[in-house]
Amino acid sequence: MRKKRWVALALAAVLALAGCSFGGSGGGGTTVQKIDRPAVESAEEQFTHPAAGDTVAVFDTSAGVFKAVLFPDKAPQAYDNFTGLVQQGYYNGLTVSRVESGFVVEAGQGTDGKGTTIWSGRPHPGGTTHRCSRYPVETTDSLHHYSGALCMGADASGECASVFYVVQTLPGDQSVTQELVDKMNASGYRAEVVAAYQTVGGAPYLDYTDTVFGQVYEGMDVVDTIGQTGVDENQKPTEDITINSVSIETYQ
């Protein structure tokens, strides 16, 4: 069913991506526009968190601080790898490597331009040691690519490493068009998921292609600020945006 959903949304993905403003060379400029993001009243897991005792990630960047609640039970390998790398200090000092305004903000490449995992050179949870010890995509109907979703990007191999991104799409029908709604309905998406997408916005055409493992609950304005930065022809910010630190905390 998941593959069928993706096939049904493939054309919509092309259309939606073609219609997005991704910044381009020098995109974003120096004027930051505030994006009004509506509160989401939904029983979907991404919008009922955080609660006392939940695990959250705090991203301290040169543009400000944003926080995301994590879902270890839904994406255990992504969670273990991300939190393990955080504990090693891997992300501290790295810069945002890709910005596509109204789409994603991405980071997590090492200084060598590559990703890594806590299993590099050792067997990963799949029981084998293979190229760069990447780990498979983890998908679930409980988590989706809503605006503010924290995701682990899959590389050309179809697997994940250390690169993560935050979905920075615009709210409502500014990113989730009626065509995408129709595609989701035709693909059997639950009504609650479609309704959440229609309110918060997002990129449903990315569902079941990589791993959603968290959701920004505070500081989305910081993500939006990063999303509006100027970029070069490779979508890399023309002025470094640095991740000063990432910490893992328990929500009180």
C-alpha positions in Angstrom: 0.0 0.0 0.0 2.9 2.4 0.8 4.5 1.8 -2.6 1.1 2.4 -4.3 0.7 5.6 -2.4 4.1 6.8 -3.6 3.5 5.8 -7.2 0.2 7.7 -7.1 1.9 10.8 -5.8 5.0 10.7 -8.1 3.4 13.0 -10.7 2.2 15.4 -8.0 5.7 15.5 -6.6 7.1 16.7 -9.9 4.4 19.3 -10.3 4.7 20.6 -6.7 8.5 20.8 -6.8 8.4 22.6 -10.1 6.0 25.2 -8.6 8.0 25.9 -5.5 10.2 28.9 -5.0 13.5 27.3 -3.9 15.5 30.5 -3.6 18.1 29.8 -6.3 21.3 31.8 -6.6 21.1 34.5 -4.0 17.5 33.4 -3.2 16.0 34.6 0.0 17.7 37.9 0.1 18.3 39.8 3.4 14.7 40.6 4.2 13.1 37.9 6.4 9.3 37.7 6.1 7.4 36.2 9.0 5.4 33.2 8.1 2.1 32.9 10.0 1.8 29.2 10.9 -1.6 28.2 12.3 -1.9 26.0 15.4 -2.9 22.5 14.5 -5.8 20.8 16.4 -5.2 17.2 15.6 -4.9 13.9 17.3 -2.1 12.9 15.0 1.0 12.0 17.0 3.2 14.8 15.6 0.8 17.4 17.0 0.0 15.9 20.4 3.6 16.2 21.6 5.6 17.1 23.5 4.4 15.7 26.9 6.3 15.4 30.1 9.0 12.7 29.8 9.3 12.9 26.0 12.7 13.1 24.4 13.5 16.4 22.6 16.4 17.7 20.5 17.5 21.3 21.0 19.3 22.8 18.0 21.3 25.9 18.9 22.3 27.6 15.6 23.8 30.9 14.6 20.3 31.9 13.5 18.6 31.0 16.8 17.3 28.0 18.6 14.7 25.5 17.6 13.4 22.4 19.3 11.9 19.1 18.1 10.2 16.2 19.9 11.6 12.8 18.8 9.7 9.5 18.2 12.1 6.7 19.2 9.4 4.0 19.0 8.4 4.9 15.5 12.0 5.3 14.0 14.3 3.4 16.4 17.4 3.2 14.1 17.2 6.9 13.0 16.7 7.8 16.7 19.6 5.7 17.9 21.9 7.0 15.2 20.9 10.7 15.6 21.1 10.7 19.4 24.3 8.7 19.4 26.0 11.2 17.0 24.7 14.1 19.2 26.3 12.5 22.2 29.5 12.3 20.3 29.3 16.0 19.4 29.2 15.1 15.7 26.9 17.9 14.7 28.5 20.7 16.7 30.2 23.2 14.4 28.7 21.8 11.2 27.0 24.3 8.9 23.7 24.1 7.1 24.5 22.5 3.8 21.3 23.0 1.8 18.4 25.4 1.8 15.5 25.3 -0.6 13.1 28.1 0.5 9.6 26.9 1.0 10.8 23.2 1.0 13.6 22.1 3.3 16.5 23.1 5.5 19.2 20.4 5.5 22.4 19.7 7.5 24.4 16.8 8.9 27.2 16.4 6.3 30.6 16.1 7.8 33.5 18.4 6.9 34.4 15.8 4.3 31.0 16.4 2.6 29.8 12.9 3.6 27.6 11.5 6.2 28.3 8.9 8.9 26.6 6.7 11.4 27.4 5.3 14.8 27.7 1.9 13.2 30.5 2.9 10.7 32.8 0.0 10.5 30.6 -2.1 12.7 27.5 -4.2 12.1 24.4 -2.1 12.1 21.0 -3.3 13.5 20.4 -5.2 10.3 23.2 -7.5 11.3 25.6 -6.8 8.4 28.5 -4.5 7.8 28.2 -2.8 4.5 28.9 0.4 2.6 29.3 3.3 5.1 27.1 1.3 7.5 24.0 3.2 6.5 20.6 2.1 7.8 17.3 1.6 6.0 14.4 4.0 5.8 11.8 3.6 8.5 8.3 4.5 7.5 5.0 4.5 9.4 1.5 5.8 8.9 1.8 7.6 12.2 4.4 10.1 10.9 4.3 12.3 7.8 6.2 15.1 6.1 4.2 18.0 7.6 5.7 21.4 7.8 8.2 21.2 10.7 8.8 17.5 10.4 12.4 16.4 11.3 13.6 13.8 8.8 16.6 11.7 8.0 17.4 12.0 4.3 18.0 9.0 2.2 20.9 9.1 -0.2 21.2 7.6 -3.7 21.5 4.1 -2.1 18.0 4.5 -0.6 19.4 4.4 2.9 20.1 7.0 5.6 23.2 8.3 7.5 23.7 11.5 9.4 22.1 14.0 7.1 18.8 15.4 8.4 16.4 18.1 7.2 13.4 20.0 8.5 10.4 20.4 6.2 10.0 24.2 5.7 7.0 24.2 3.4 4.4 27.0 3.7 1.2 26.3 5.6 -2.1 25.2 4.1 -2.9 25.4 0.4 0.3 27.4 -0.1 2.1 24.0 -0.2 -0.6 21.4 -0.2 -2.7 22.1 -3.3 -6.1 20.7 -4.1 -4.3 18.4 -6.6 -2.2 17.0 -3.8 -5.3 16.6 -1.6 -7.0 14.7 -4.4 -4.0 12.5 -4.8 -3.8 11.7 -1.1 -7.5 10.8 -1.0 -7.2 8.6 -4.1 -4.2 6.9 -2.5 -6.1 6.0 0.6 -4.7 8.5 3.1 -6.6 8.7 6.3 -8.9 11.7 6.6 -7.0 12.9 9.7 -3.7 13.0 7.8 -5.2 14.9 4.9 -6.8 17.4 7.3 -3.5 18.0 9.1 -1.7 18.5 5.8 -4.4 21.0 4.7 -3.8 23.0 7.9 -0.1 22.9 8.5 1.2 22.3 5.0 3.9 19.9 4.0 5.3 17.6 1.4 3.1 14.5 1.1 5.0 13.4 -2.0 7.9 12.6 0.3 6.0 10.2 2.5 7.4 6.6 2.5 10.6 7.7 0.8 12.7 8.5 3.9 12.4 8.7 7.6 10.4 11.1 9.7 11.7 10.9 13.3 10.7 14.2 14.9 8.6 17.4 14.8 9.6 20.9 15.5 7.4 22.3 18.3 9.3 25.5 19.2 11.4 27.9 17.1 9.8 27.2 13.7 10.4 30.9 13.1 14.1 30.2 13.3 13.8 27.4 10.7 11.9 29.9 8.5 14.6 32.5 8.9 17.2 29.9 7.8 14.9 29.0 4.9 15.0 32.5 3.6 18.8 32.9 3.6 20.6 33.6 0.4 22.0 30.6 -1.4 24.4 29.8 -4.3 23.7 27.7 -7.4 24.1 24.5 -5.3 21.5 25.7 -2.7 24.2 26.2 -0.1 23.9 29.3 2.0 26.2 32.1 0.8 26.9 32.9 4.5 27.5 30.1 6.9 24.7 29.1 9.2 26.4 27.1 12.0 25.0 24.5 14.3 26.6 25.6 17.5 25.4 22.5 19.3 22.6 19.9 19.5 21.5 18.5 22.8 19.1 15.7 23.8 16.9 16.6 26.7 13.8 15.3 28.5 10.7 17.5 28.2 9.5 18.8 31.5 
